[in-house]
Amino acid sequence: MSKITVIPMTKNIGATIDNVDLTCTLTDTQCADIQQALMDYQVIFFRNQAITHEQHKAIGRIFGDLIIHPGAPGIEGHPDIVAIHADKSSKYVAGDNWHSDLSCNAEPPMGSMLYLHTLPDIGGDTLFSSMYAAYDALSPAMQTYLSGLEAEHDANPVYHSIYKDYGTAYPCSTHPIVRTHPVTGRKGIFVNASYTTRIVGVSKTESDGILNMLFNLAKDPNFQVRFVWQPHSIAIWDNRCTQHFAVWDYFPQTRSGYRVTIGGDKPF
């Protein structure tokens, strides 16, 4: 088969992948090329891929073992697949705040893969922000200051309000604020507004001020790509160097699909 086609979307982040059918068994070369595209562009997108649950999991395993979400229950028969669904009855949606998936875990996920089969007539986009670009935009003095600091990532304030008694103690972990990517070697900011609660070893005033500054970096459009979903589209993103935000601007219409989460490693 021909090599995949990679089409960059912005200078800092994002690419669409063409000339590949994810409903078929992929060759070793195709898998390697898709892996490399994710390392190069941080988030990659596919169109017109009507995959099954088994195909979804097989593609996710190109990047590593799948893990079970500590808060959201899996679908019947597939504990490692989470339903992502919103409609006229929804009181909230998953991901409508800037975040890196499960940064609260002791070993946060390497990445996530979202497949959406049903979309509203308009809206429901997802924004992705490069934490490489955010780090690179900081002054050398600020980069040096942040390099020795760690921050707490706590799921309990988020998940107890959403999932109630599904779990009694959700993950809470401490990670470096500046994370070195284990594959590319690039440095990126690793705090987010959804999970990060405080910087360890500094006053609350200093912690709040620095974290708010870092949280706002994710909102800079210069660091972002915006994906307009269509039915049977797929996004795969690297949680180690990105944040994302699911826009809920389509109520009361339906947006529905499935996500798998790919295991990662301890940040350093």
C-alpha positions in Angstrom: 0.0 0.0 0.0 1.0 3.6 -0.5 2.5 5.6 2.3 0.2 7.7 4.4 -0.2 11.4 3.5 0.5 13.9 6.3 -1.0 17.4 5.9 0.1 20.0 8.5 -2.7 22.2 9.8 -0.8 25.0 11.6 2.8 25.9 12.3 2.8 24.7 15.9 0.4 21.8 16.1 -1.9 19.4 14.2 -2.0 17.4 11.0 -4.5 15.5 9.0 -3.7 12.0 7.8 -4.9 10.8 4.4 -4.3 7.7 2.2 -5.0 5.2 4.9 -8.0 3.0 5.8 -8.2 2.3 9.5 -10.8 -0.3 9.0 -8.2 -2.6 7.4 -5.2 -4.2 9.0 -2.3 -1.7 8.9 1.2 -2.6 7.8 4.2 -2.1 10.1 5.3 0.8 7.9 1.9 2.5 8.2 1.9 2.0 12.0 5.4 3.5 12.2 4.5 6.4 10.0 1.4 7.2 12.1 3.4 7.0 15.3 6.0 9.4 13.8 3.3 11.8 12.6 1.9 12.0 16.2 5.4 12.8 17.5 5.9 15.5 14.9 2.5 17.2 15.1 1.2 16.3 18.6 -2.3 15.7 17.4 -3.4 13.9 14.2 -6.8 13.6 12.6 -8.5 11.2 10.2 -11.7 11.5 8.2 -14.3 8.9 7.0 -13.2 6.0 9.2 -16.2 4.0 10.4 -14.3 1.8 12.8 -15.6 -0.9 15.2 -14.8 -1.1 18.9 -12.2 -3.8 18.2 -10.6 -1.7 15.4 -10.7 1.3 17.8 -8.7 -0.6 20.4 -6.3 -2.1 17.8 -5.4 1.4 16.5 -5.0 2.7 20.0 -2.6 -0.1 20.8 -0.3 1.1 18.1 0.9 3.6 20.7 0.8 1.5 23.8 -1.4 -0.5 26.2 -4.8 0.8 26.9 -5.8 1.8 30.4 -9.1 2.0 32.2 -10.4 5.4 33.2 -10.4 5.8 37.0 -13.7 7.8 37.0 -15.7 7.2 33.9 -17.1 3.6 33.6 -16.4 1.8 30.3 -19.1 0.6 27.9 -20.6 -2.9 28.2 -18.1 -5.6 27.2 -15.3 -3.0 26.7 -14.1 -1.6 30.0 -11.3 0.3 28.2 -13.7 2.2 26.0 -15.5 5.2 27.4 -18.6 6.7 25.7 -18.4 10.4 24.9 -22.0 11.5 24.5 -24.0 14.7 24.9 -27.6 15.5 23.9 -30.6 17.5 25.0 -30.7 15.8 28.4 -27.0 16.5 29.3 -26.2 18.7 32.3 -22.5 18.8 31.4 -20.1 17.5 28.8 -16.7 15.8 29.1 -13.8 18.1 28.4 -15.3 21.6 28.3 -12.3 23.0 30.1 -8.6 23.1 29.1 -6.9 19.9 30.3 -4.5 17.0 29.7 -6.3 13.7 30.2 -5.8 12.2 33.6 -2.8 14.2 34.5 -3.8 13.2 38.1 -2.5 9.7 37.5 0.9 8.7 38.9 1.7 7.7 35.3 -0.5 10.0 33.2 -1.7 8.7 29.8 0.6 8.8 26.8 -2.4 9.8 24.7 -6.1 9.4 23.8 -8.0 8.4 20.7 -11.5 9.8 20.1 -13.9 8.5 17.5 -17.1 10.4 16.9 -19.9 8.9 14.7 -22.7 11.4 15.4 -22.3 15.2 15.2 -24.5 18.2 15.5 -25.4 20.2 12.4 -22.9 22.8 13.4 -20.5 23.2 16.3 -18.9 20.7 18.7 -15.3 21.4 17.6 -12.3 20.5 19.7 -9.4 22.8 20.3 -5.9 21.5 20.9 -3.0 23.6 22.3 0.7 22.9 22.1 2.5 23.0 25.4 5.8 22.9 23.5 4.9 26.2 22.0 3.7 27.6 25.3 7.0 26.7 27.0 9.1 28.1 24.1 7.2 31.4 24.4 8.3 31.9 28.0 11.4 34.0 28.8 14.6 32.2 29.7 14.3 33.5 33.3 10.8 32.0 33.7 11.8 28.7 32.1 14.7 28.5 34.6 12.3 29.4 37.6 9.8 26.7 36.6 12.3 24.0 35.9 12.8 23.0 39.5 9.1 23.2 40.6 6.4 20.5 41.0 2.7 20.8 41.0 -0.2 18.7 42.5 -2.7 17.2 40.1 -5.9 16.1 42.0 -8.9 14.4 40.4 -11.1 14.4 43.5 -12.6 17.9 43.2 -13.6 17.1 39.6 -14.7 13.5 39.8 -16.6 13.4 43.0 -19.1 16.0 41.6 -19.4 14.0 38.3 -19.1 10.3 39.1 -20.3 10.4 42.8 -19.5 7.1 44.5 -18.0 5.3 41.5 -14.7 5.7 43.3 -14.1 6.8 46.8 -10.6 8.1 46.3 -9.5 9.4 42.9 -5.9 9.8 41.9 -3.8 12.7 43.2 -0.2 13.0 42.1 2.7 15.4 41.9 4.5 16.1 38.7 7.2 18.5 37.4 5.7 21.7 35.9 8.1 21.5 33.0 8.0 18.0 31.4 10.6 16.5 29.1 8.9 14.4 26.4 10.4 10.9 26.6 10.5 10.5 22.8 11.2 13.9 21.3 13.2 15.3 24.1 11.3 18.6 23.9 10.2 20.5 26.9 6.6 21.5 27.6 4.4 23.0 30.3 2.6 20.2 32.2 -0.1 21.9 34.3 -3.7 22.4 33.4 -6.8 24.2 34.8 -8.9 21.0 35.3 -6.5 19.0 37.5 -3.7 21.1 38.8 -4.4 22.6 42.2 -1.2 24.1 43.6 2.6 24.4 43.1 4.4 22.6 45.8 6.7 24.5 48.2 5.6 28.1 47.5 2.9 30.4 49.0 -0.7 30.2 47.8 -0.4 33.7 46.4 2.7 32.8 44.3 1.2 29.4 43.3 -2.1 30.9 42.2 -0.4 33.7 40.2 2.0 31.4 38.4 -0.6 28.7 37.7 -3.1 31.3 36.3 -0.4 32.6 34.0 0.4 29.1 32.8 -3.2 28.1 32.4 -3.8 31.2 30.2 -1.0 30.1 27.8 -3.2 27.2 26.6 -5.8 29.8 25.5 -3.4 31.5 23.2 -4.7 31.0 19.6 -1.1 31.1 18.3 -0.5 27.7 20.0 -3.7 26.1 18.9 -5.4 24.0 16.2 -9.2 23.7 15.9 -10.7 20.5 14.6 -14.1 20.6 12.9 -15.6 17.2 13.4 -17.5 15.3 10.8 -19.2 11.9 11.2 -16.7 9.0 11.5 -13.7 11.3 12.2 -10.9 10.4 14.6 -8.5 12.4 16.7 -5.4 11.0 18.4 -3.5 13.3 20.7 -0.3 13.2 22.8 -1.3 14.1 26.3 2.4 14.7 27.3 2.7 17.9 25.2 -0.9 19.1 24.5 -4.1 20.3 26.2 -7.5 20.2 24.6 -11.0 21.8 25.0 -14.3 20.4 23.8 -16.6 23.2 22.8 -20.2 22.7 24.0 -22.0 25.1 21.6 -24.5 22.7 20.1 -27.1 22.1 22.8 -29.6 20.5 22.5 -28.2 18.6 19.6 -26.3 15.3 19.9 -22.6 14.7 19.7 -21.6 11.0 20.3 -18.7 8.6 20.0 -16.1 6.6 22.0 -12.6 7.2 23.4 -9.8 4.9 24.4 -6.9 6.0 26.7 -3.3 4.9 26.1 -1.0 4.2 29.0 1.9 6.5 29.7 4.9 6.9 32.0 6.0 9.0 35.0 6.8 12.6 33.9 10.3 13.8 34.3 
